[in-house]
């Protein structure tokens, strides 16, 4: 917070280079706090979809279901023990 206060104490005008340096020094790259993961209970061939009567809807549901492994994220170990 001290660094931010120092940055904004310049009479309302913040130098672009100084702001860029502040952001690079105090923030990680976007998405760096999350890691891809495989859901432990994910079943790629879930049989429950066979109860869907409409073939096109059943196919759509299966395709949507297969996307879960690409969407799953967990908090990176680096960030799990950071206390604010």
C-alpha positions as CSV (number, residue, x, y, z in Angstrom):
1,X,0.0,0.0,0.0
2,X,2.9,2.3,0.7
3,X,4.2,2.0,-2.9
4,X,0.7,2.8,-4.2
5,X,0.4,5.9,-2.0
6,X,3.8,7.0,-3.2
7,X,2.8,6.5,-6.8
8,X,-0.4,8.5,-6.6
9,X,1.1,11.3,-4.5
10,X,2.4,13.1,-7.6
11,X,-0.5,15.6,-7.8
12,X,-2.9,13.5,-9.8
13,X,-0.6,12.8,-12.7
14,X,0.8,9.3,-12.9
15,X,3.7,8.7,-15.3
16,X,2.8,5.8,-17.6
17,X,6.3,4.2,-17.1
18,X,6.0,4.4,-13.3
19,X,2.5,2.9,-13.4
20,X,3.8,0.0,-15.7
21,X,6.7,-0.6,-13.3
22,X,4.3,-0.6,-10.3
23,X,2.0,-3.2,-12.0
24,X,4.9,-5.4,-13.1
25,X,6.4,-5.3,-9.5
26,X,3.2,-5.9,-7.6
27,X,1.1,-8.2,-9.8
28,X,1.6,-11.6,-11.5
29,X,0.7,-12.4,-15.0
30,X,-3.1,-13.0,-15.6
31,X,-4.1,-16.5,-14.9
32,X,-0.9,-17.4,-13.0
33,X,-2.9,-18.0,-9.8
34,X,-4.8,-20.9,-11.4
35,X,-3.6,-24.3,-12.7
36,X,-5.4,-26.7,-15.0
37,X,-6.7,-29.8,-13.2
38,X,-8.5,-33.0,-13.9
39,X,-11.7,-33.4,-11.8
40,X,-11.3,-36.5,-9.7
41,X,-14.9,-37.6,-10.3
42,X,-15.0,-36.9,-14.0
43,X,-16.4,-39.8,-16.1
44,X,-16.0,-39.1,-19.8
45,X,-18.5,-41.8,-20.7
46,X,-21.2,-40.8,-18.2
47,X,-24.2,-43.1,-18.8
48,X,-26.8,-40.7,-17.6
49,X,-26.9,-39.0,-21.0
50,X,-28.5,-42.2,-22.4
51,X,-31.7,-41.2,-20.6
52,X,-32.1,-38.1,-22.9
53,X,-34.6,-39.1,-25.5
54,X,-33.8,-36.6,-28.2
55,X,-30.6,-37.8,-30.1
56,X,-29.4,-34.3,-31.1
57,X,-29.9,-33.0,-27.5
58,X,-28.2,-36.1,-26.1
59,X,-25.2,-35.5,-28.4
60,X,-25.0,-31.8,-27.5
61,X,-25.1,-32.7,-23.8
62,X,-22.2,-35.2,-24.3
63,X,-20.2,-32.7,-26.1
64,X,-20.8,-30.1,-23.4
65,X,-19.9,-32.6,-20.7
66,X,-16.5,-33.4,-22.5
67,X,-15.5,-29.8,-22.0
68,X,-15.3,-30.0,-18.2
69,X,-11.7,-31.2,-18.1
70,X,-10.6,-28.1,-20.2
71,X,-12.5,-25.7,-17.9
72,X,-11.5,-27.1,-14.5
73,X,-9.0,-24.9,-12.6
74,X,-7.6,-25.0,-9.1
75,X,-5.7,-22.4,-7.1
76,X,-1.9,-22.7,-7.7
77,X,0.1,-24.0,-4.8
78,X,2.0,-20.7,-4.9
79,X,-1.1,-18.9,-3.9
80,X,-2.8,-21.3,-1.5
81,X,-0.7,-20.2,1.5
82,X,-0.6,-16.5,0.8
83,X,-2.5,-14.6,3.5
84,X,-3.7,-11.1,2.9
